[in-house]
Amino acid sequence: MRSGDRYAAQNRRARHDYLIEDTLEAGLVLQGSEVKVLRTGQASINEAYADEQAGELFLVNANIPEYKAADRFSHQPRRPRKLLLHRKEMNKLLGAIRREGMTIVPLSIYFNERGRAKVELGLAHGKKKADRRQAEKDRDWQRDKARIMRARG
C-alpha cells in the first residue's frame, strides 16, 4: 500500500495467526452501497478468506454491513465478492492453495489514489502455537533491546 491510500478495513490478527509468505494487490467487485459503507470504515475482514469458485477467486465471509440509506437496494452483508486478478497471478495463488495447503487471507481493504477499492491479499501458512510463542519472544526481545539502547544514550 502506498502513502496516498486510505484503509477501509484491516485484519491485524492475520499476521499473528498466519506466517505470510507473499502479498499482492487485487481489485474487488462491489455494489454501490458496499462502497459507501467501506468509505465510512465499518467493514470487518477478520474472519474472511479467499476461495476458488468455478475457476475464479472470491472473498468469502467479509462483513460489509448494510447501508441504511440504500433501504431496499442495499446488499447482503456477507455475500462472496469476486476478486479481480491477472490470470497469471490467479494461477499462482490457485496452485499454491491446491498443492501446498496454503490459505489466502485478506490483510486490508483500502482505496488507492484513484479512489478504487483494493484488497491486499497474503499467501499464508497457519502458525502453530509454538511458532506464535517464539514470535512473541522475539518481539519482546526487540522491544527490550531498543529500551536498553535508548537508556545508554
GIBELZI-V611054 format. One record per pair of residues at least 24 apart in sequence whose C-alpha atoms are under 6 Angstrom apart, sorted by sequence separation. I is the first residue (numbers start at 1). J is the second residue. D is the distance in Angstrom with one decimal. If there is no record, write none. Layout:
((I,J,D) (I,J,D))
//
This chain:
((58,82,4.4) (58,83,5.4) (57,83,5.6) (8,38,5.4) (8,41,4.7) (9,43,5.7) (11,45,5.9) (33,67,5.8) (11,46,5.2) (33,74,5.9) (29,82,5.4) (50,104,5.3) (28,83,4.9) (49,104,5.8) (27,83,5.7) (28,84,5.8) (49,105,4.6) (27,84,4.6) (26,84,5.5) (26,85,5.5) (28,118,6.0) (27,118,4.8) (26,118,5.7) (26,119,5.4) (25,119,5.8) (25,120,4.6) (11,107,5.0) (24,120,5.8) (10,107,6.0) (11,108,5.9) (24,121,5.4) (10,108,4.2) (23,121,5.5) (9,108,5.5) (23,122,4.4) (9,109,5.1) (22,122,5.7) (8,109,5.4) (22,123,5.2) (8,110,4.9) (20,122,5.8) (21,123,5.6) (7,110,4.2) (20,123,5.8) (21,124,5.6) (6,110,5.3) (20,124,4.4) (6,111,5.3) (19,124,5.4) (5,111,5.5) (18,124,5.8) (19,125,5.2) (5,112,4.6) (18,125,5.5) (5,113,5.8) (18,126,4.5) (4,113,5.6) (18,127,5.1) (17,127,5.7))
//
